[in-house]
Amino acid sequence: MKPLPEEIVSSAFIVANGEYAWKRSHIFIALQAIAETEQAILGGDIWVIKDGKTYGLFSDEVGMRLWDTVPYKADELWVDYCHRTYEESIHEIETTQIVNAVDRESQQYLFYNPVYIEQNDVKSLIPRSKMDTERAEAAVAAGYPAVAPILP
């Protein structure tokens, strides 16, 4: 993964596996930094983080899928894809009503966890949901051994 600027990383909550999550007040700047480092945003989750621990928003499951971006198109320049996924992510966060489903007190504990990749990262082939047939078809087309790192 390409490193993000230190000022972006310092505003993040970092979980044990190295993933970042930002409060709403920082997520837009973080997404811009991700795009500027030519990394594409596949989508993101929303987490509840309180007292240094991560919780599920409405269930026992940690995090909840908040948005997905449209997969990479064969005729698209990588830098354009990175910019497009940044714009899609901004739009999804701005238009989601999930914050309204949470009481005002709990809103301070909401964090956004974007999923992002570098160019040619095989993780881009992992379907983001059971309905993500585009990425599933891309994985099949890539074939073995290209998909070997993501099979588990």
C-alpha positions in Angstrom: 0.0 0.0 0.0 1.2 3.5 -0.8 1.7 5.4 2.4 -0.7 8.3 3.1 0.6 11.6 4.4 1.4 11.6 8.1 -1.2 14.3 8.9 -3.9 12.0 7.4 -2.7 9.0 9.3 -2.5 10.9 12.6 -6.2 11.7 12.4 -7.2 8.1 11.9 -8.2 5.3 14.3 -5.9 2.4 13.5 -7.0 -1.1 14.2 -4.7 -4.0 15.0 -4.6 -5.2 11.4 -3.5 -1.8 10.2 -6.7 -0.6 8.7 -7.7 3.1 9.1 -11.0 4.6 10.0 -11.8 8.4 10.2 -14.5 10.4 11.8 -16.8 12.3 9.4 -14.8 15.5 10.1 -11.7 13.9 8.6 -13.0 11.3 6.1 -13.3 13.6 3.1 -9.7 14.8 3.4 -8.5 11.2 3.9 -10.4 10.1 0.7 -8.8 12.9 -1.2 -5.3 11.8 0.0 -6.1 8.2 -1.0 -7.0 9.3 -4.5 -4.0 11.7 -4.8 -1.7 8.7 -4.0 -3.3 7.0 -7.0 -5.2 4.4 -5.0 -8.7 3.5 -5.9 -11.5 3.3 -3.3 -13.6 0.1 -3.6 -16.1 1.3 -1.0 -16.3 1.5 2.7 -17.8 0.5 6.0 -19.0 2.4 9.0 -17.7 1.4 12.4 -18.6 2.4 16.0 -15.4 3.0 18.0 -15.8 3.6 21.7 -13.1 3.4 24.3 -10.6 2.1 21.7 -12.8 -0.9 20.8 -14.7 -1.5 17.5 -18.4 -2.4 17.7 -21.2 -3.1 15.2 -23.6 -0.4 14.5 -26.8 -2.4 14.7 -25.6 -5.9 15.4 -22.8 -8.0 16.9 -21.0 -7.8 13.5 -18.1 -5.3 13.5 -18.8 -2.6 11.0 -21.5 -2.3 8.4 -21.1 -1.9 4.6 -21.9 1.7 3.8 -21.0 2.1 0.2 -19.4 0.4 -2.9 -18.0 2.0 -6.0 -18.5 0.9 -9.5 -15.7 -1.5 -10.5 -12.8 -0.6 -12.8 -13.6 -0.4 -16.5 -11.2 -1.9 -19.0 -11.1 1.3 -21.1 -10.5 3.6 -18.0 -7.2 5.1 -17.1 -6.1 4.2 -13.6 -5.8 7.8 -12.5 -9.3 8.5 -13.8 -10.6 5.4 -11.9 -9.0 6.7 -8.7 -10.7 10.1 -9.1 -14.0 8.5 -10.0 -14.1 6.3 -7.0 -13.2 9.3 -4.8 -16.2 11.2 -6.2 -18.5 8.2 -5.8 -17.4 7.8 -2.2 -17.9 11.5 -1.4 -21.4 11.3 -2.9 -22.3 8.1 -1.0 -21.2 9.5 2.3 -22.9 12.8 1.8 -26.2 11.3 0.7 -26.4 8.4 3.2 -28.9 8.7 5.9 -27.2 6.2 8.3 -26.2 9.0 10.6 -29.8 9.9 11.1 -30.5 6.4 12.3 -28.1 6.8 15.2 -28.9 9.0 18.2 -26.9 12.2 18.6 -24.9 10.9 21.5 -23.7 7.9 19.5 -22.8 9.9 16.4 -19.5 10.9 18.0 -18.4 7.3 17.8 -19.0 6.7 14.1 -16.0 6.2 11.9 -15.7 5.6 8.2 -13.4 2.8 7.0 -12.6 3.1 3.3 -11.3 0.0 1.4 -8.7 1.0 -1.2 -6.2 -0.6 -3.4 -3.2 0.2 -5.6 -3.2 -0.5 -9.4 -3.1 -4.2 -10.3 -3.9 -5.3 -6.7 -5.5 -8.7 -7.0 -7.8 -7.7 -4.0 -9.8 -5.6 -6.6 -11.2 -8.9 -7.8 -12.8 -9.9 -4.5 -16.6 -9.4 -4.7 -17.7 -6.8 -2.2 -21.1 -8.5 -1.7 -22.9 -11.6 -3.0 -24.5 -9.3 -5.6 -21.2 -8.1 -7.0 -21.1 -10.2 -10.1 -18.9 -7.8 -12.0 -15.9 -8.4 -9.7 -16.7 -12.2 -9.6 -16.7 -12.3 -13.4 -13.4 -10.4 -13.4 -11.9 -12.9 -11.0 -13.0 -15.8 -13.2 -11.6 -14.1 -16.3 -8.2 -13.5 -14.5 -8.0 -17.2 -13.8 -5.6 -19.2 -11.8 -2.8 -18.5 -10.7 -3.6 -14.8 -10.8 -6.3 -15.2 -8.2 -4.3 -17.6 -6.0 -3.5 -14.9 -3.3 -7.3 -14.2 -2.8 -8.6 -17.7 -2.8 -8.7 -18.1 1.0 
